[in-house]
Amino acid sequence: MIPTYVEQLLQAKNGEIVEREVDLLMGHDGTASLVVERFEKEQQNIWDKEKVFIVFDHFAPPATVERAEIQNKLLKFVKDYKIPFSLYKGISHQLLLEHPKVFHNNA
């Protein structure tokens, strides 16, 4: 069977657990906020702040108090850890493509 693009990219088979060094990690307010409590509880460190990019776009602007609280929690986190972020400046996946660390043939 021909390997999928992701299998080729990660040099792994479907279902295999792999560890890879990443050039850039993008998270958005819809999902990155889910790891904040665990991250702080385990007293983790950001391995390289210049390789992390958080975008606030899925709850832009927040339609409920709950979503506003989620964004506030994540905004506090990125400010406390001095992580680069984009607040209401566009769609996360488009901003990722326009990020200076993303270029042709760099997955």
C-alpha positions as CSV (number, residue, x, y, z in Angstrom):
1,M,0.0,0.0,0.0
2,I,1.3,3.5,-0.9
3,P,2.0,5.6,2.3
4,T,-0.1,8.7,2.8
5,Y,1.5,12.1,2.7
6,V,1.5,12.3,6.5
7,E,3.1,8.9,6.8
8,Q,5.8,10.1,4.3
9,L,6.2,13.4,6.1
10,L,6.6,11.8,9.6
11,Q,8.4,8.7,8.2
12,A,6.0,6.5,10.2
13,K,3.2,4.1,9.6
14,N,-0.4,4.8,10.5
15,G,-1.0,4.3,14.3
16,E,2.7,4.5,15.1
17,I,3.7,6.9,17.9
18,V,6.5,9.2,16.8
19,E,8.4,12.1,18.4
20,R,9.7,14.8,16.0
21,E,11.4,18.1,16.5
22,V,9.1,20.8,15.2
23,D,9.9,24.1,13.5
24,L,6.7,25.8,14.5
25,L,3.7,24.9,16.7
26,M,0.4,26.8,16.0
27,G,-2.5,26.7,18.5
28,H,-5.8,28.6,18.5
29,D,-8.2,29.7,21.2
30,G,-10.5,26.8,20.4
31,T,-8.0,24.1,21.4
32,A,-4.8,25.5,22.9
33,S,-6.9,26.7,25.9
34,L,-7.6,23.1,26.7
35,V,-3.9,22.4,27.7
36,V,-3.3,25.5,29.9
37,E,-4.4,24.0,33.2
38,R,-2.6,20.8,32.7
39,F,0.5,22.6,31.5
40,E,0.6,24.8,34.6
41,K,-0.3,21.9,36.9
42,E,2.6,19.9,35.7
43,Q,4.8,23.0,35.8
44,Q,6.0,22.6,32.3
45,N,8.2,25.0,30.4
46,I,7.9,26.2,26.8
47,W,10.8,24.5,24.9
48,D,11.3,27.5,22.6
49,K,8.9,30.4,22.7
50,E,9.9,31.4,19.1
51,K,8.5,28.1,17.8
52,V,5.1,28.6,19.3
53,F,2.4,30.8,17.7
54,I,-1.1,31.2,19.3
55,V,-4.0,32.6,17.3
56,F,-7.2,34.0,18.7
57,D,-9.7,33.5,15.9
58,H,-12.3,30.7,16.7
59,F,-14.1,32.8,19.3
60,A,-13.6,36.1,17.7
61,P,-15.2,38.0,19.2
62,P,-16.4,35.7,21.9
63,A,-20.2,35.1,21.7
64,T,-20.7,34.0,25.3
65,V,-19.2,34.7,28.7
66,E,-17.8,31.2,28.8
67,R,-15.9,31.7,25.5
68,A,-14.6,35.1,26.8
69,E,-13.3,33.4,29.9
70,I,-11.6,30.7,27.8
71,Q,-9.9,33.5,25.8
72,N,-8.9,35.4,28.9
73,K,-7.3,32.3,30.4
74,L,-5.3,31.6,27.2
75,L,-4.4,35.3,26.8
76,K,-3.1,35.4,30.4
77,F,-1.1,32.2,29.7
78,V,0.6,33.6,26.5
79,K,1.4,36.9,28.2
80,D,2.8,35.1,31.3
81,Y,5.0,32.9,29.2
82,K,5.8,35.6,26.6
83,I,4.5,33.5,23.7
84,P,3.9,35.2,20.4
85,F,0.2,35.5,19.6
86,S,-2.2,37.1,17.2
87,L,-5.5,38.5,18.5
88,Y,-8.3,38.8,16.0
89,K,-6.0,39.4,13.0
90,G,-7.2,36.6,10.8
91,I,-7.9,32.9,10.4
92,S,-5.3,30.8,12.2
93,H,-4.6,28.5,9.2
94,Q,-4.1,31.4,6.9
95,L,-1.9,33.3,9.4
96,L,0.1,30.1,9.8
97,L,0.8,30.0,6.0
98,E,1.9,33.6,6.2
99,H,4.2,33.1,9.2
100,P,7.8,33.9,8.5
101,K,8.9,30.4,9.7
102,V,6.7,28.7,7.1
103,F,8.2,28.5,3.6
104,H,8.0,26.2,0.5
105,N,9.1,22.6,1.1
106,N,9.2,23.1,4.9
107,A,6.5,21.0,6.5
